[in-house]
Amino acid sequence: MARTFSGPRLRAARHAAGLTAEQVADAVGRSPWAVWRWERGVAQPGIGTADQLADVVGVSLPDLLADDRSAVA
């Protein structure tokens, strides 16, 4: 099964790291609006940005991936 970026997993990792969407956005050079869109599954970050997001929230990139059925909340 294909794996895609999971917004809910990003949100959970961000909360666990104690970070705001604004802090994550600043760290990856994007707007907080972009982070909120990714977390809600409205948009998907590119692979490079997804890797940066994983670093910022302190998880591995595979931790932010889910099979297609569970990628969107």
OpenMM code with the backbone's topology and positions (N, CA, C; nanometers):
from openmm import Vec3, app, unit

residues = "MET ALA ARG THR PHE SER GLY PRO ARG LEU ARG ALA ALA ARG HIS ALA ALA GLY LEU THR ALA GLU GLN VAL ALA ASP ALA VAL GLY ARG SER PRO TRP ALA VAL TRP ARG TRP GLU ARG GLY VAL ALA GLN PRO GLY ILE GLY THR ALA ASP GLN LEU ALA ASP VAL VAL GLY VAL SER LEU PRO ASP LEU LEU ALA ASP ASP ARG SER ALA VAL ALA".split()
positions = [
    Vec3(0.0837, -0.1176, 0.0000),
    Vec3(0.0000, 0.0000, 0.0000),
    Vec3(0.0886, 0.1245, 0.0000),
    Vec3(0.0481, 0.2233, -0.0742),
    Vec3(0.1220, 0.3483, -0.0819),
    Vec3(0.1138, 0.4225, 0.0511),
    Vec3(0.2179, 0.4954, 0.0794),
    Vec3(0.2198, 0.5771, 0.2009),
    Vec3(0.2245, 0.7233, 0.1599),
    Vec3(0.1518, 0.8057, 0.2321),
    Vec3(0.1485, 0.9481, 0.2045),
    Vec3(0.1680, 1.0257, 0.3336),
    Vec3(0.1944, 1.1527, 0.3179),
    Vec3(0.2130, 1.2407, 0.4332),
    Vec3(0.0845, 1.2462, 0.5142),
    Vec3(0.0976, 1.2383, 0.6466),
    Vec3(-0.0184, 1.2398, 0.7361),
    Vec3(-0.0219, 1.3693, 0.8168),
    Vec3(-0.1186, 1.4527, 0.7866),
    Vec3(-0.1369, 1.5760, 0.8625),
    Vec3(-0.1635, 1.5517, 1.0098),
    Vec3(-0.2515, 1.4581, 1.0447),
    Vec3(-0.2753, 1.4311, 1.1865),
    Vec3(-0.1488, 1.3864, 1.2602),
    Vec3(-0.0638, 1.3123, 1.1929),
    Vec3(0.0617, 1.2711, 1.2572),
    Vec3(0.1533, 1.3915, 1.2784),
    Vec3(0.1555, 1.4832, 1.1821),
    Vec3(0.2336, 1.6063, 1.2007),
    Vec3(0.1797, 1.6840, 1.3199),
    Vec3(0.0491, 1.7009, 1.3260),
    Vec3(-0.0124, 1.7756, 1.4364),
    Vec3(0.0222, 1.7118, 1.5701),
    Vec3(0.0105, 1.5793, 1.5796),
    Vec3(0.0401, 1.5087, 1.7046),
    Vec3(0.1868, 1.5254, 1.7432),
    Vec3(0.2767, 1.5145, 1.6448),
    Vec3(0.4195, 1.5290, 1.6732),
    Vec3(0.4520, 1.6726, 1.7139),
    Vec3(0.3873, 1.7690, 1.6497),
    Vec3(0.4101, 1.9094, 1.6842),
    Vec3(0.3652, 1.9364, 1.8270),
    Vec3(0.2486, 1.8867, 1.8623),
    Vec3(0.1981, 1.9052, 1.9992),
    Vec3(0.2896, 1.8360, 2.1001),
    Vec3(0.3334, 1.7147, 2.0685),
    Vec3(0.4224, 1.6411, 2.1588),
    Vec3(0.5543, 1.7151, 2.1797),
    Vec3(0.5987, 1.7862, 2.0747),
    Vec3(0.7235, 1.8622, 2.0843),
    Vec3(0.7024, 1.9972, 2.1528),
    Vec3(0.5769, 2.0326, 2.1799),
    Vec3(0.5481, 2.1594, 2.2458),
    Vec3(0.5668, 2.2800, 2.1553),
    Vec3(0.5464, 2.2599, 2.0260),
    Vec3(0.5673, 2.3674, 1.9291),
    Vec3(0.4350, 2.4202, 1.8760),
    Vec3(0.4342, 2.5494, 1.8437),
    Vec3(0.3179, 2.6080, 1.7783),
    Vec3(0.3342, 2.5928, 1.6273),
    Vec3(0.2249, 2.6092, 1.5558),
    Vec3(0.2312, 2.6061, 1.4095),
    Vec3(0.3230, 2.7171, 1.3595),
    Vec3(0.3217, 2.8309, 1.4274),
    Vec3(0.4078, 2.9424, 1.3878),
    Vec3(0.5552, 2.9064, 1.4016),
    Vec3(0.5912, 2.8383, 1.5082),
    Vec3(0.7308, 2.7976, 1.5286),
    Vec3(0.7753, 2.6992, 1.4215),
    Vec3(0.6905, 2.6040, 1.3902),
    Vec3(0.7235, 2.5063, 1.2864),
    Vec3(0.7363, 2.5767, 1.1521),
    Vec3(0.6431, 2.6654, 1.1233),
    Vec3(0.6468, 2.7394, 0.9967),
    Vec3(0.7764, 2.8186, 0.9833),
    Vec3(0.8147, 2.8887, 1.0878),
    Vec3(0.9394, 2.9657, 1.0849),
    Vec3(1.0598, 2.8752, 1.0586),
    Vec3(1.0598, 2.7579, 1.1213),
    Vec3(1.1733, 2.6662, 1.1092),
    Vec3(1.1891, 2.6098, 0.9678),
    Vec3(1.0782, 2.5980, 0.8952),
    Vec3(1.0858, 2.5424, 0.7590),
    Vec3(1.0695, 2.6492, 0.6511),
    Vec3(1.0605, 2.7752, 0.6929),
    Vec3(1.0516, 2.8836, 0.5966),
    Vec3(0.9192, 2.8927, 0.5236),
    Vec3(0.8131, 2.8560, 0.5898),
    Vec3(0.6788, 2.8614, 0.5315),
    Vec3(0.5880, 2.9414, 0.6232),
    Vec3(0.4653, 2.9617, 0.5820),
    Vec3(0.3705, 3.0361, 0.6635),
    Vec3(0.2972, 2.9410, 0.7592),
    Vec3(0.2469, 2.9950, 0.8692),
    Vec3(0.1646, 2.9117, 0.9575),
    Vec3(0.0437, 2.8554, 0.8830),
    Vec3(-0.0094, 2.9301, 0.7887),
    Vec3(-0.1222, 2.8836, 0.7089),
    Vec3(-0.0864, 2.7533, 0.6369),
    Vec3(0.0361, 2.7443, 0.5841),
    Vec3(0.0797, 2.6218, 0.5163),
    Vec3(0.0814, 2.5046, 0.6138),
    Vec3(0.1320, 2.5279, 0.7333),
    Vec3(0.1364, 2.4205, 0.8343),
    Vec3(-0.0050, 2.3748, 0.8671),
    Vec3(-0.0967, 2.4666, 0.8877),
    Vec3(-0.2355, 2.4290, 0.9191),
    Vec3(-0.2977, 2.3503, 0.8044),
    Vec3(-0.2676, 2.3895, 0.6809),
    Vec3(-0.3227, 2.3170, 0.5657),
    Vec3(-0.2666, 2.1745, 0.5594),
    Vec3(-0.1383, 2.1591, 0.5865),
    Vec3(-0.0791, 2.0251, 0.5883),
    Vec3(-0.1418, 1.9404, 0.6977),
    Vec3(-0.1573, 1.9993, 0.8161),
    Vec3(-0.2129, 1.9236, 0.9282),
    Vec3(-0.3571, 1.8790, 0.9025),
    Vec3(-0.4300, 1.9552, 0.8271),
    Vec3(-0.5697, 1.9219, 0.7986),
    Vec3(-0.5860, 1.8384, 0.6717),
    Vec3(-0.4754, 1.8112, 0.6045),
    Vec3(-0.4807, 1.7285, 0.4852),
    Vec3(-0.5316, 1.8007, 0.3621),
    Vec3(-0.5378, 1.9327, 0.3673),
    Vec3(-0.5833, 2.0123, 0.2541),
    Vec3(-0.4734, 2.0216, 0.1483),
    Vec3(-0.3488, 2.0160, 0.1933),
    Vec3(-0.2329, 2.0243, 0.1043),
    Vec3(-0.1277, 1.9260, 0.1530),
    Vec3(-0.0367, 1.8919, 0.0654),
    Vec3(0.0736, 1.8007, 0.0975),
    Vec3(0.2061, 1.8747, 0.0790),
    Vec3(0.2973, 1.8666, 0.1756),
    Vec3(0.4283, 1.9273, 0.1556),
    Vec3(0.5107, 1.8431, 0.0588),
    Vec3(0.6055, 1.9060, -0.0067),
    Vec3(0.7006, 1.8311, -0.0877),
    Vec3(0.7881, 1.7449, 0.0008),
    Vec3(0.8580, 1.6502, -0.0574),
    Vec3(0.9390, 1.5568, 0.0212),
    Vec3(1.0475, 1.6280, 0.1020),
    Vec3(1.1099, 1.7301, 0.0429),
    Vec3(1.2127, 1.8052, 0.1163),
    Vec3(1.1549, 1.8762, 0.2370),
    Vec3(1.0393, 1.9373, 0.2192),
    Vec3(0.9736, 2.0064, 0.3296),
    Vec3(0.9256, 1.9063, 0.4342),
    Vec3(0.8728, 1.7938, 0.3904),
    Vec3(0.8287, 1.6909, 0.4845),
    Vec3(0.9454, 1.6427, 0.5701),
    Vec3(1.0630, 1.6278, 0.5092),
    Vec3(1.1820, 1.5873, 0.5837),
    Vec3(1.2203, 1.6944, 0.6853),
    Vec3(1.2120, 1.8209, 0.6452),
    Vec3(1.2404, 1.9312, 0.7380),
    Vec3(1.1396, 1.9310, 0.8536),
    Vec3(1.0135, 1.9104, 0.8219),
    Vec3(0.9106, 1.9067, 0.9254),
    Vec3(0.9404, 1.7978, 1.0279),
    Vec3(0.9801, 1.6816, 0.9797),
    Vec3(1.0132, 1.5716, 1.0704),
    Vec3(1.1271, 1.6122, 1.1640),
    Vec3(1.2305, 1.6748, 1.1091),
    Vec3(1.3428, 1.7195, 1.1915),
    Vec3(1.2974, 1.8191, 1.2976),
    Vec3(1.2152, 1.9146, 1.2565),
    Vec3(1.1712, 2.0198, 1.3477),
    Vec3(1.0899, 1.9636, 1.4643),
    Vec3(1.0021, 1.8689, 1.4362),
    Vec3(0.9173, 1.8137, 1.5432),
    Vec3(0.9822, 1.6950, 1.6136),
    Vec3(1.1010, 1.6559, 1.5702),
    Vec3(1.1782, 1.5540, 1.6416),
    Vec3(1.1375, 1.4105, 1.6164),
    Vec3(1.0913, 1.3820, 1.4950),
    Vec3(1.0567, 1.2451, 1.4588),
    Vec3(1.1256, 1.2113, 1.3272),
    Vec3(1.1190, 1.0846, 1.2875),
    Vec3(1.1735, 1.0469, 1.1576),
    Vec3(1.0662, 1.0696, 1.0517),
    Vec3(1.1078, 1.0855, 0.9282),
    Vec3(1.0118, 1.1068, 0.8200),
    Vec3(0.9080, 0.9943, 0.8128),
    Vec3(0.9461, 0.8674, 0.8243),
    Vec3(0.8436, 0.7620, 0.8207),
    Vec3(0.7358, 0.7766, 0.9288),
    Vec3(0.7699, 0.8429, 1.0396),
    Vec3(0.6700, 0.8654, 1.1447),
    Vec3(0.5603, 0.9608, 1.0999),
    Vec3(0.5863, 1.0387, 0.9953),
    Vec3(0.4867, 1.1333, 0.9444),
    Vec3(0.4121, 1.0784, 0.8227),
    Vec3(0.4328, 0.9508, 0.7929),
    Vec3(0.3663, 0.8885, 0.6788),
    Vec3(0.2635, 0.7880, 0.7277),
    Vec3(0.1595, 0.7708, 0.6475),
    Vec3(0.0548, 0.6732, 0.6783),
    Vec3(0.0083, 0.6113, 0.5488),
    Vec3(-0.0553, 0.4942, 0.5579),
    Vec3(-0.1097, 0.4380, 0.4347),
    Vec3(-0.2214, 0.5299, 0.3871),
    Vec3(-0.2567, 0.5222, 0.2613),
    Vec3(-0.3521, 0.6135, 0.1994),
    Vec3(-0.4831, 0.6277, 0.2764),
    Vec3(-0.5313, 0.5213, 0.3358),
    Vec3(-0.6612, 0.5257, 0.4046),
    Vec3(-0.6584, 0.6066, 0.5315),
    Vec3(-0.5414, 0.6182, 0.5972),
    Vec3(-0.5371, 0.6908, 0.7260),
    Vec3(-0.4577, 0.8207, 0.7170),
    Vec3(-0.4203, 0.8636, 0.5993),
    Vec3(-0.3387, 0.9846, 0.5859),
    Vec3(-0.4158, 1.1116, 0.6174),
    Vec3(-0.5452, 1.1112, 0.5956),
    Vec3(-0.6262, 1.2308, 0.6180),
    Vec3(-0.7204, 1.2036, 0.7344),
    Vec3(-0.7340, 1.3019, 0.8212),
    Vec3(-0.8189, 1.2843, 0.9400),
    Vec3(-0.9641, 1.2694, 0.9023),
] * unit.nanometer
topology = app.Topology()
chain = topology.addChain("A")
for resn in residues:
    res = topology.addResidue(resn, chain)
    for name in ("N", "CA", "C"):
        topology.addAtom(name, app.Element.getBySymbol(name[0]), res)
